[in-house]
Amino acid sequence: MRYRSRVTAPAAALIGTAAVSLASAPTARADAPGRTATPGAETVGDPVFPALGNGGYRVTAYDLDLSYDSGTRRVDATVRLTVETLQDLSRLSLDCLGLDVRSVCVDGRSATFELVDEKLRITPCRTLRDGRCVVIDVEYGADPAKALPHTGWVVTQDGFATAGQPDSAHTVFPCNDHPSDKARFTFRITVPDGLVGVANGTLVGTWCRDGRTTYAYRSRFPMATELVQITVGDYVIKNRQGPHGLRLRDVVPTARAAALEPALALTPGLLEWLEPKLGAFPFETYGLLPCNSDDPNAFGFTGLETQTLTLYKPNFLLQEEKKIGSHMMHELVHSYFGNMVSPATWADLWLNEGHADFYGLLYRYERGWADSLGLTTMEARMKDTYSRGDQWRKASGPVAAPNAVNLFDSQRYLGGVLVLYALRQVVGEDVFNAIERTFLERHRGSSATTEDYIAVASEVSGQDQSGFLRDWLYGTTTPRMPGHPDWTVTPVPPSLAAPHSRRDGQYHDASATL
């Protein structure tokens, strides 16, 4: 059973007063002869998180308006979704959990709604025809500190940040919470004077009234829900220029701004190293958000690639460059693999994490920095990883076949690096680099599957790579490494426990082992 399989107490109250029970709700409606409307499927068919999403529409835009009260530490909000229907809809749903939904309107008309498990089911007053542009407004409240097993809110000493990966954005705002449905975002964040509200993208305006300030942001490029970043706190905004005039924006706790400056100053050099390999930075800005929290358990990872503004534990960035540089590169690479090109399903996560670790390791070894194992070359690290291949496949499954429990195990990170290393061994470095650039350009601004990557590798290399890559990605045993016939795999012991994952509360941030 998934860890979220209940209606929250506020949701239960709403069901009793404002919603029609599922048993009495219509299952099909038609306003014209020969056309029958049905509810949109409450899934997009993700193999890891099958309950996510709705198949009856696609979202084109989200407009979020949040107001933070520093006394109650609660958030009052509205979200407007502009969607395109993919069928005649009698009902549709948004992913939603732990939010106090107050009202729902569809195209300006009040709609009946109910909260069931992790779905906000919406029944409009009339059928929504296929191919229509529809506007959905949801008014709701949220308590970032509310005790949910897994939530997209990160509570800080003076506000909050958000961390929606992989399936928690819908604890922050009702949405179609799947990376295959990317959309454009605007944000308005209203906070008491003395605090700052920040979100993805570019600041487009501020307004002050009655001791409160509203900050408005717009993201120029499509974004997956899991990549949304909204933060409130006592921050200072530090601007600097990156390569080719790119605007860099760091959002830094005021009290730690000076101490964090050495880490923040590394970003221009990281970009100068990466852009020749993967192309010009794909978004309008980039920067770091060292979260204003002293709680080591505030979130279970070191960094998170929220689009244009990477979330970090601040104490991590206080270390010397050789301790943090490769991880900063890892998160920067996610701007390309994960953000610009998102995974079409969560089974495709290795495309994000494998690539981020691959370039993070290359960056480390070029500088002669020893890794967590004391190794100083990519070949030595890959030989060690190769030796663990069958153990990881036993404990965590094949690289491209995770489940919800082992999604963030090392197999998706260093296991993914090993796949990319094997491919580079077969096709050569120049062809491999061309594969990378072609894949990114072809799927820019959208989502891509493992099969999409295999197709590009075959096309660019001029050879069918499908059998080779599928053996590496889906095989239950580790294939022979091209160019290294002497490499061996350590036998799997009779009893093998899986590595820790984010799901058991002891998330192993594999990228931190770079």
VEXDREN-2710 file (C-alpha; in Angstrom, 1 decimal):
% VEXDREN-2710
k/r/px/py/pz
1/MET/0.0/0.0/0.0
2/ARG/1.3/3.5/-0.8
3/TYR/2.1/5.7/2.1
4/ARG/-0.7/8.1/1.1
5/SER/-4.0/6.2/1.0
6/ARG/-6.2/8.3/3.1
7/VAL/-8.4/11.4/3.0
8/THR/-7.1/14.0/5.4
9/ALA/-9.3/15.3/8.2
10/PRO/-10.0/18.7/6.4
11/ALA/-10.7/16.8/3.2
12/ALA/-13.2/14.5/5.0
13/ALA/-15.0/17.6/6.3
14/LEU/-15.2/19.0/2.8
15/ILE/-16.6/15.8/1.4
16/GLY/-19.4/15.9/3.9
17/THR/-20.4/19.6/3.3
18/ALA/-19.3/20.7/-0.2
19/ALA/-19.0/17.6/-2.3
20/VAL/-21.2/15.0/-3.9
21/SER/-20.3/11.5/-3.0
22/LEU/-18.7/9.4/-5.6
23/ALA/-21.7/7.0/-5.6
24/SER/-24.1/9.7/-6.6
25/ALA/-21.8/11.5/-9.1
26/PRO/-22.6/11.0/-12.7
27/THR/-20.2/8.6/-14.5
28/ALA/-21.1/9.8/-18.0
29/ARG/-22.8/12.9/-19.4
30/ALA/-23.7/14.1/-22.9
31/ASP/-25.1/17.4/-24.1
32/ALA/-25.4/16.3/-27.8
33/PRO/-26.7/13.2/-29.5
34/GLY/-24.0/10.6/-30.3
35/ARG/-21.4/12.0/-27.9
36/THR/-20.9/10.6/-24.4
37/ALA/-18.7/12.3/-21.9
38/THR/-16.7/10.2/-19.3
39/PRO/-14.4/11.0/-16.4
40/GLY/-10.7/11.4/-17.2
41/ALA/-8.6/8.4/-16.2
42/GLU/-7.1/9.1/-12.8
43/THR/-3.6/8.1/-13.9
44/VAL/-1.1/8.7/-16.7
45/GLY/0.1/5.2/-16.3
46/ASP/3.4/5.8/-14.6
47/PRO/5.1/2.4/-13.8
48/VAL/6.6/3.7/-10.5
49/PHE/3.7/5.9/-9.3
50/PRO/0.6/4.6/-11.0
51/ALA/-1.7/6.9/-9.0
52/LEU/-0.3/10.1/-10.3
53/GLY/-1.9/12.4/-12.9
54/ASN/-5.0/12.4/-15.0
55/GLY/-5.2/11.3/-18.6
56/GLY/-8.2/13.5/-19.7
57/TYR/-6.3/16.8/-20.2
58/ARG/-2.9/18.5/-20.5
59/VAL/-2.0/21.6/-18.5
60/THR/-0.6/24.5/-20.4
61/ALA/-0.2/27.0/-17.5
62/TYR/-0.3/27.3/-13.8
63/ASP/-0.8/30.7/-12.0
64/LEU/-0.1/30.4/-8.3
65/ASP/-0.9/33.1/-5.8
66/LEU/0.3/32.4/-2.2
67/SER/0.0/34.6/0.9
68/TYR/2.1/33.7/4.0
69/ASP/1.2/34.6/7.6
70/SER/4.2/34.7/9.8
71/GLY/2.0/34.5/12.9
72/THR/0.1/31.4/12.1
73/ARG/2.8/30.1/9.7
74/ARG/0.0/29.1/7.3
75/VAL/-0.4/29.8/3.6
76/ASP/-3.6/30.9/1.9
77/ALA/-3.5/30.3/-1.9
78/THR/-5.2/30.0/-5.2
79/VAL/-4.1/28.2/-8.2
80/ARG/-5.4/28.7/-11.7
81/LEU/-4.8/25.9/-14.2
82/THR/-5.3/26.4/-17.9
83/VAL/-5.8/23.0/-19.4
84/GLU/-6.6/21.5/-22.8
85/THR/-9.1/18.7/-22.8
86/LEU/-8.1/15.4/-24.5
87/GLN/-11.6/13.9/-24.5
88/ASP/-15.2/14.8/-23.7
89/LEU/-15.0/15.1/-19.9
90/SER/-17.8/14.6/-17.4
91/ARG/-15.3/14.8/-14.6
92/LEU/-11.6/15.4/-14.1
93/SER/-9.2/15.2/-11.2
94/LEU/-6.1/17.0/-9.9
95/ASP/-3.5/15.4/-7.6
96/CYS/-4.0/16.9/-4.2
97/LEU/-3.1/15.9/-0.6
98/GLY/-3.1/17.6/2.8
99/LEU/-4.6/20.9/1.4
100/ASP/-7.8/22.5/2.8
101/VAL/-9.7/23.0/-0.5
102/ARG/-12.3/25.8/-0.1
103/SER/-13.8/26.3/-3.6
104/VAL/-13.4/25.2/-7.2
105/CYS/-14.5/27.0/-10.3
106/VAL/-14.4/25.8/-13.9
107/ASP/-14.5/28.5/-16.5
108/GLY/-15.8/30.9/-13.8
109/ARG/-18.7/28.6/-12.7
110/SER/-18.7/26.9/-9.3
111/ALA/-18.0/23.2/-9.6
112/THR/-18.8/20.3/-7.3
113/PHE/-15.6/18.7/-5.8
114/GLU/-14.5/16.0/-3.4
115/LEU/-11.2/14.8/-2.0
116/VAL/-10.6/11.1/-2.2
117/ASP/-7.2/9.7/-1.3
118/GLU/-4.8/11.9/-3.3
119/LYS/-7.3/13.2/-5.8
120/LEU/-9.4/16.3/-6.0
121/ARG/-12.3/15.2/-8.1
122/ILE/-14.0/18.0/-10.0
123/THR/-17.4/17.7/-11.6
124/PRO/-18.2/20.8/-13.7
125/CYS/-21.7/22.0/-14.3
126/ARG/-21.6/21.0/-17.9
127/THR/-19.6/18.7/-20.1
128/LEU/-16.1/19.8/-21.1
129/ARG/-15.7/19.1/-24.8
130/ASP/-12.6/17.5/-26.4
131/GLY/-10.0/20.0/-27.5
132/ARG/-11.2/22.9/-25.4
133/CYS/-9.2/25.4/-23.4
134/VAL/-10.5/25.3/-19.9
135/VAL/-9.7/27.4/-16.8
136/ILE/-9.8/25.8/-13.4
137/ASP/-9.5/27.9/-10.2
138/VAL/-8.9/26.3/-6.8
139/GLU/-8.8/28.2/-3.6
140/TYR/-7.2/26.5/-0.7
141/GLY/-5.2/26.8/2.5
142/ALA/-2.1/24.9/3.7
143/ASP/-0.1/24.4/6.8
144/PRO/3.5/23.7/5.8
145/ALA/4.2/22.1/9.2
146/LYS/1.3/19.6/8.9
147/ALA/2.4/16.1/9.8
148/LEU/2.4/14.1/6.6
149/PRO/4.7/11.2/6.0
150/HIS/6.1/12.8/2.9
151/THR/5.4/16.4/2.0
152/GLY/6.7/19.0/-0.5
153/TRP/7.0/21.7/2.2
154/VAL/10.4/22.3/3.9
155/VAL/9.7/24.3/7.0
156/THR/12.4/26.8/7.9
157/GLN/13.0/29.0/10.9
158/ASP/11.4/32.0/9.2
159/GLY/9.2/30.5/6.5
160/PHE/9.4/27.6/4.1
161/ALA/10.8/26.2/0.8
162/THR/9.4/23.5/-1.4
163/ALA/10.8/20.2/-2.5
164/GLY/8.3/18.3/-4.7
165/GLN/10.5/15.5/-6.1
166/PRO/9.3/12.9/-7.0
167/ASP/5.6/12.9/-6.1
168/SER/5.0/15.6/-3.5
169/ALA/4.2/18.8/-5.5
170/HIS/0.5/18.1/-5.0
171/THR/1.0/18.6/-1.2
172/VAL/1.9/22.2/-2.1
173/PHE/-0.7/23.0/-4.8
174/PRO/-3.4/20.9/-6.7
175/CYS/-1.9/19.9/-10.0
176/ASN/-1.4/17.2/-12.6
177/ASP/1.7/16.0/-10.7
178/HIS/3.7/14.2/-13.4
179/PRO/6.8/15.3/-15.3
180/SER/5.3/14.3/-18.6
181/ASP/2.9/17.2/-18.3
182/LYS/5.1/20.3/-18.3
183/ALA/3.6/23.7/-18.3
184/ARG/4.5/27.4/-17.9
185/PHE/4.3/29.0/-14.4
186/THR/3.7/32.4/-12.9
187/PHE/3.9/33.1/-9.2
188/ARG/2.7/35.8/-6.8
189/ILE/4.0/35.5/-3.2
190/THR/2.7/37.9/-0.5
191/VAL/4.8/38.1/2.7
192/PRO/5.1/40.4/5.7
193/ASP/7.6/43.2/5.3
194/GLY/11.0/42.0/6.4
195/LEU/10.6/38.7/4.6
196/VAL/11.3/37.9/0.9
197/GLY/9.2/35.7/-1.4
198/VAL/11.1/34.0/-4.2
199/ALA/10.1/31.5/-7.0
200/ASN/11.5/29.9/-10.1
201/GLY/12.2/32.2/-13.1
202/THR/12.5/36.0/-13.2
203/LEU/11.1/38.7/-10.9
204/VAL/8.7/40.7/-12.9
205/GLY/7.2/43.0/-10.3
206/THR/6.8/43.9/-6.6
207/TRP/3.9/45.6/-4.8
208/CYS/3.8/46.9/-1.2
209/ARG/0.6/47.5/0.8
210/ASP/-0.3/47.6/4.4
211/GLY/2.9/46.2/5.7
212/ARG/3.0/43.3/3.2
213/THR/4.9/42.9/-0.1
214/THR/3.9/40.9/-3.1
215/TYR/6.6/39.4/-5.4
216/ALA/5.7/38.3/-8.9
217/TYR/7.8/35.8/-10.9
218/ARG/7.5/34.2/-14.3
219/SER/9.2/31.1/-15.7
220/ARG/9.9/31.6/-19.4
221/PHE/10.2/27.9/-20.1
222/PRO/8.0/24.8/-19.4
223/MET/8.5/23.2/-16.1
224/ALA/7.5/19.9/-14.4
225/THR/5.5/20.2/-11.2
226/GLU/8.2/18.5/-9.2
227/LEU/10.7/21.3/-10.1
228/VAL/8.7/24.1/-8.6
229/GLN/10.5/26.2/-6.0
230/ILE/8.7/28.7/-3.8
231/THR/10.5/30.0/-0.7
232/VAL/9.8/32.6/2.0
233/GLY/12.3/33.8/4.5
234/ASP/14.9/36.4/5.6
235/TYR/17.0/36.2/2.4
236/VAL/19.3/38.5/0.5
237/ILE/19.3/38.2/-3.3
238/LYS/22.9/38.2/-4.7
239/ASN/23.1/38.8/-8.4
240/ARG/26.2/38.2/-10.6
241/GLN/26.9/37.6/-14.2
242/GLY/27.7/34.2/-15.7
243/PRO/29.0/33.2/-19.2
244/HIS/27.5/35.0/-22.2
245/GLY/25.7/37.5/-20.0
246/LEU/23.6/34.8/-18.2
247/ARG/22.1/36.3/-15.0
248/LEU/22.9/34.4/-11.9
249/ARG/20.7/34.8/-8.9
250/ASP/21.4/33.3/-5.5
251/VAL/18.9/33.4/-2.7
252/VAL/20.9/33.4/0.6
253/PRO/20.0/33.5/4.3
254/THR/21.0/37.0/5.3
255/ALA/22.9/35.8/8.4
256/ARG/25.0/33.4/6.3
257/ALA/25.6/35.5/3.2
258/ALA/29.2/36.2/3.8
259/ALA/30.1/32.6/4.9
260/LEU/28.4/31.1/1.8
261/GLU/30.0/33.5/-0.7
262/PRO/33.0/31.2/-1.6
263/ALA/30.6/28.4/-2.7
264/LEU/28.2/30.8/-4.6
265/ALA/31.2/32.3/-6.5
266/LEU/32.0/28.8/-8.0
267/THR/28.9/28.8/-10.3
268/PRO/30.4/30.9/-13.3
269/GLY/33.4/28.5/-13.5
270/LEU/31.1/25.4/-13.4
271/LEU/29.1/26.8/-16.3
272/GLU/32.2/27.6/-18.3
273/TRP/33.3/23.9/-17.9
274/LEU/29.9/22.4/-18.7
275/GLU/28.6/24.6/-21.6
276/PRO/31.1/23.3/-24.2
277/LYS/29.9/19.8/-23.5
278/LEU/26.1/20.2/-23.3
279/GLY/25.4/23.6/-25.0
280/ALA/24.4/27.0/-23.7
281/PHE/22.6/27.0/-20.4
282/PRO/19.0/26.4/-21.3
283/PHE/17.1/28.8/-18.9
284/GLU/16.9/32.5/-18.3
285/THR/18.7/32.4/-14.9
286/TYR/20.4/30.0/-12.5
287/GLY/21.4/30.2/-8.8
288/LEU/21.5/28.5/-5.5
289/LEU/19.0/28.5/-2.6
290/PRO/20.8/27.5/0.7
291/CYS/17.7/26.8/2.7
292/ASN/17.4/28.9/5.8
293/SER/17.2/25.9/8.2
294/ASP/19.6/24.6/10.9
295/ASP/17.6/21.3/11.1
296/PRO/19.8/18.5/9.6
297/ASN/16.6/16.5/9.0
298/ALA/14.6/19.3/7.3
299/PHE/14.9/17.4/4.1
300/GLY/16.5/14.1/3.2
301/PHE/19.0/15.1/0.5
302/THR/21.9/17.5/0.0
303/GLY/20.7/19.4/-3.0
304/LEU/17.6/19.4/-5.2
305/GLU/17.4/20.6/-8.8
306/THR/14.3/22.9/-8.6
307/GLN/14.3/24.7/-11.9
308/THR/16.6/27.8/-12.1
309/LEU/17.1/27.7/-8.3
310/THR/18.8/24.7/-6.8
311/LEU/17.8/24.0/-3.2
312/TYR/20.7/23.1/-0.8
313/LYS/21.4/22.4/2.8
314/PRO/23.4/25.5/3.7
315/ASN/26.0/23.7/5.9
316/PHE/27.0/21.5/3.0
317/LEU/28.0/24.6/1.0
318/LEU/30.3/25.8/3.8
319/GLN/32.9/23.1/2.9
320/GLU/35.9/23.6/0.8
321/GLU/35.6/23.5/-3.0
322/LYS/37.0/19.9/-3.5
323/LYS/34.3/18.7/-1.1
324/ILE/31.4/20.4/-2.9
325/GLY/32.5/21.1/-6.5
326/SER/31.4/17.8/-8.0
327/HIS/28.1/17.9/-6.3
328/MET/27.5/21.4/-7.5
329/MET/28.2/20.2/-11.0
330/HIS/25.8/17.3/-10.5
331/GLU/23.0/19.7/-9.7
332/LEU/23.9/22.1/-12.5
333/VAL/23.8/19.2/-15.0
334/HIS/20.2/18.6/-13.9
335/SER/19.3/21.9/-15.7
336/TYR/19.9/19.9/-18.9
337/PHE/19.0/16.3/-17.9
338/GLY/15.9/16.5/-15.7
339/ASN/14.8/20.0/-16.1
340/MET/15.2/21.0/-19.8
341/VAL/14.5/17.4/-20.7
342/SER/12.4/15.7/-18.1
343/PRO/11.8/12.0/-17.6
344/ALA/8.7/10.8/-19.4
345/THR/8.1/8.4/-16.5
346/TRP/9.8/7.9/-13.2
347/ALA/11.3/4.7/-14.5
348/ASP/13.4/7.0/-16.7
349/LEU/15.1/8.6/-13.7
350/TRP/18.5/7.2/-14.6
351/LEU/18.6/9.7/-17.5
352/ASN/18.6/12.5/-14.9
353/GLU/20.8/11.0/-12.2
354/GLY/23.1/8.9/-14.3
355/HIS/24.0/12.0/-16.4
356/ALA/24.4/14.3/-13.4
357/ASP/26.8/11.9/-11.7
358/PHE/28.6/11.2/-15.0
359/TYR/29.6/14.9/-15.5
360/GLY/30.1/15.5/-11.8
361/LEU/32.7/12.7/-11.7
362/LEU/34.4/13.9/-14.9
363/TYR/34.7/17.4/-13.3
364/ARG/36.1/15.9/-10.1
365/TYR/38.7/13.7/-11.8
366/GLU/39.9/16.5/-14.1
367/ARG/40.9/18.4/-11.0
368/GLY/42.6/15.4/-9.4
369/TRP/40.2/15.4/-6.4
370/ALA/39.9/12.0/-4.8
371/ASP/36.3/10.7/-4.5
372/SER/34.6/9.2/-1.4
373/LEU/36.5/5.9/-2.1
374/GLY/39.9/7.6/-2.5
375/LEU/39.9/7.0/-6.3
376/THR/41.1/9.7/-8.7
377/THR/40.2/8.5/-12.2
378/MET/36.9/7.7/-14.0
379/GLU/38.3/4.3/-15.0
380/ALA/39.1/3.3/-11.5
381/ARG/35.7/4.4/-10.2
382/MET/33.9/2.6/-13.0
383/LYS/35.9/-0.6/-12.3
384/ASP/34.8/-0.4/-8.7
385/THR/31.2/0.3/-9.7
386/TYR/31.3/-2.5/-12.2
387/SER/32.3/-4.9/-9.5
388/ARG/29.1/-4.0/-7.6
389/GLY/26.8/-4.4/-10.7
390/ASP/25.2/-7.7/-9.9
391/GLN/24.7/-6.9/-6.3
392/TRP/22.9/-3.6/-7.2
393/ARG/20.7/-5.4/-9.8
394/LYS/19.7/-7.9/-7.1
395/ALA/19.0/-5.3/-4.4
396/SER/17.6/-2.5/-6.5
397/GLY/16.6/-4.0/-9.8
398/PRO/17.9/-3.1/-13.3
399/VAL/19.0/0.5/-13.9
400/ALA/15.9/1.5/-15.8
401/ALA/13.4/-0.6/-13.8
402/PRO/13.0/0.9/-10.4
403/ASN/10.1/0.8/-8.0
404/ALA/8.8/3.4/-5.5
405/VAL/11.0/2.0/-2.7
406/ASN/14.3/1.9/-4.5
407/LEU/13.9/4.8/-6.9
408/PHE/16.7/6.8/-5.5
409/ASP/19.2/4.0/-4.8
410/SER/22.7/4.0/-6.2
411/GLN/21.6/2.0/-9.2
412/ARG/19.9/5.1/-10.7
413/TYR/23.0/7.2/-10.0
414/LEU/26.3/5.4/-10.4
415/GLY/24.5/2.5/-12.1
416/GLY/23.4/5.0/-14.7
417/VAL/27.0/6.3/-15.0
418/LEU/28.2/2.8/-15.7
419/VAL/25.7/2.5/-18.6
420/LEU/26.9/5.8/-20.1
421/TYR/30.5/4.8/-19.7
422/ALA/29.9/1.5/-21.5
423/LEU/28.2/3.3/-24.3
424/ARG/31.2/5.7/-24.6
425/GLN/33.5/2.7/-24.7
426/VAL/31.6/1.3/-27.7
427/VAL/31.0/4.5/-29.8
428/GLY/34.0/6.6/-28.8
429/GLU/34.1/9.9/-27.0
430/ASP/33.3/12.1/-30.1
431/VAL/30.2/10.1/-31.1
432/PHE/29.1/9.9/-27.4
433/ASN/29.3/13.7/-27.1
434/ALA/27.2/14.0/-30.3
435/ILE/24.6/11.6/-28.9
436/GLU/24.3/13.8/-25.8
437/ARG/23.9/17.1/-27.6
438/THR/21.4/15.6/-30.1
439/PHE/19.3/14.0/-27.4
440/LEU/19.1/17.3/-25.5
441/GLU/18.3/19.4/-28.6
442/ARG/15.7/17.0/-29.9
443/HIS/13.7/16.8/-26.6
444/ARG/14.3/20.4/-25.4
445/GLY/11.4/21.7/-23.3
446/SER/9.7/18.3/-23.2
447/SER/10.0/14.9/-21.6
448/ALA/11.8/11.9/-23.0
449/THR/11.9/8.1/-22.4
450/THR/14.7/5.6/-22.2
451/GLU/13.7/4.4/-25.6
452/ASP/14.1/8.0/-26.9
453/TYR/17.7/8.0/-25.7
454/ILE/18.3/4.5/-27.3
455/ALA/16.9/5.8/-30.6
456/VAL/19.2/8.8/-30.6
457/ALA/22.2/6.7/-29.7
458/SER/21.5/4.4/-32.6
459/GLU/20.9/7.2/-35.1
460/VAL/23.9/9.2/-34.2
461/SER/26.3/6.3/-33.9
462/GLY/25.1/4.8/-37.2
463/GLN/24.7/1.4/-35.5
464/ASP/21.7/-0.2/-33.7
465/GLN/22.5/0.2/-30.0
466/SER/19.1/-1.1/-28.8
467/GLY/20.3/-4.6/-27.8
468/PHE/23.5/-3.3/-26.2
469/LEU/21.8/-0.6/-24.2
470/ARG/18.8/-2.7/-23.2
471/ASP/21.1/-5.4/-21.8
472/TRP/22.7/-2.7/-19.7
473/LEU/19.5/-1.0/-18.7
474/TYR/17.1/-3.9/-18.1
475/GLY/19.3/-7.0/-17.7
476/THR/19.4/-8.9/-14.4
477/THR/23.1/-9.5/-14.7
478/THR/25.9/-7.0/-15.6
479/PRO/27.1/-7.3/-19.2
480/ARG/30.8/-7.5/-20.1
481/MET/32.4/-4.0/-20.1
482/PRO/33.7/-3.1/-23.6
483/GLY/37.4/-2.5/-23.7
484/HIS/37.9/-4.1/-20.2
485/PRO/37.7/-7.9/-20.5
486/ASP/39.6/-8.2/-17.2
487/TRP/36.9/-6.5/-15.1
488/THR/34.9/-8.8/-12.9
489/VAL/31.7/-8.7/-11.0
490/THR/31.6/-9.6/-7.3
491/PRO/29.2/-12.6/-6.8
492/VAL/25.9/-11.8/-5.1
493/PRO/25.8/-13.1/-1.5
494/PRO/22.9/-15.3/-0.5
495/SER/21.3/-12.6/1.6
496/LEU/21.4/-9.1/0.2
497/ALA/19.6/-6.1/1.7
498/ALA/18.7/-3.2/-0.5
499/PRO/20.5/0.2/-0.1
500/HIS/18.7/2.8/1.9
501/SER/16.2/4.9/0.0
502/ARG/14.2/8.1/0.5
503/ARG/11.2/5.9/1.2
504/ASP/12.5/4.4/4.4
505/GLY/13.4/7.7/6.0
506/GLN/17.2/7.1/5.5
507/TYR/17.5/8.4/1.9
508/HIS/20.9/7.6/0.5
509/ASP/21.8/10.6/-1.6
510/ALA/23.9/8.7/-4.0
511/SER/25.2/11.9/-5.7
512/ALA/26.8/12.9/-2.4
513/THR/29.3/10.1/-2.8
514/LEU/30.9/11.8/-5.8
END
